[in-house]
């Protein structure tokens, strides 16, 4: 059986996913309040986005209570892997080297980040 690919989230959908990864399972009202901290968003707009995300299988809705509770269908790590994998294929022809070089050249990388990257590379080499 071939598993159907989950659609890529839009920027607004990623905002909602980030909020849910931070807050944990939440109501539309809780997500809307968090969204309004950065950008004014109407409750009905948030509700519609979350309904669409549920249809797209980006969110799971628990309807067992009076207030529906939403949670991401996939973990943050799995979503990031899917997004990076898609970007790797589409923009870099599958070249991890080109992706990493471009990522490192876009902004100044802190010494702490570089140390973590070096450690990760050492671990990959050891495998």
KAFENNOR-V828170 format. One record per residue. SS is DSSP state (@ for helix, = for strand, . for the rest). D_LAST is the distance of its C-alpha to the last C-alpha in Angstrom with 1 decimal. Layout:
# KAFENNOR-V828170
ss: [SS | SS]
d_last: [D_LAST | D_LAST]
This chain:
# KAFENNOR-V828170
ss: [. | . | . | . | . | . | . | . | . | . | @ | @ | @ | @ | @ | @ | @ | @ | @ | @ | @ | @ | @ | . | . | = | . | @ | @ | @ | @ | @ | @ | @ | @ | . | . | . | . | . | . | . | @ | @ | @ | @ | @ | @ | @ | @ | @ | @ | @ | @ | @ | . | . | . | = | = | = | = | . | . | . | . | . | . | = | = | = | = | . | . | . | @ | @ | @ | @ | @ | @ | @ | @ | @ | @ | @ | @ | @ | @ | @ | @ | @ | . | . | . | @ | @ | @ | @ | @ | @ | @ | @ | @ | @ | . | . | . | . | . | @ | @ | @ | @ | @ | @ | @ | @ | @ | @ | @ | @ | @ | @ | @ | @ | .]
d_last: [31.8 | 30.4 | 29.5 | 31.5 | 29.5 | 30.3 | 32.2 | 30.9 | 32.6 | 35.2 | 35.3 | 37.8 | 35.8 | 32.7 | 35.1 | 36.0 | 32.5 | 31.6 | 34.8 | 33.9 | 30.4 | 32.1 | 35.1 | 33.9 | 36.3 | 39.4 | 42.8 | 43.8 | 45.9 | 43.1 | 40.9 | 44.0 | 44.8 | 41.3 | 41.6 | 45.0 | 43.6 | 42.2 | 44.5 | 47.6 | 46.9 | 49.4 | 48.8 | 49.6 | 47.2 | 44.3 | 45.5 | 45.6 | 42.1 | 40.8 | 42.8 | 41.4 | 37.8 | 38.5 | 39.9 | 36.7 | 34.6 | 33.1 | 34.9 | 36.1 | 39.6 | 40.9 | 44.6 | 45.5 | 47.1 | 49.9 | 47.5 | 44.6 | 41.2 | 38.4 | 34.6 | 31.7 | 30.7 | 27.0 | 25.0 | 24.7 | 20.9 | 21.4 | 24.3 | 22.5 | 19.7 | 22.6 | 24.5 | 21.7 | 20.8 | 24.5 | 25.0 | 22.1 | 23.8 | 27.4 | 27.3 | 24.5 | 24.5 | 20.9 | 19.7 | 17.2 | 18.0 | 21.7 | 21.2 | 19.4 | 22.0 | 24.8 | 23.7 | 23.6 | 26.9 | 28.8 | 29.4 | 29.0 | 25.7 | 26.2 | 24.7 | 23.2 | 21.5 | 20.2 | 18.8 | 17.0 | 15.7 | 14.6 | 12.8 | 11.0 | 10.1 | 8.9 | 6.6 | 5.4 | 5.5 | 3.8 | 0.0]
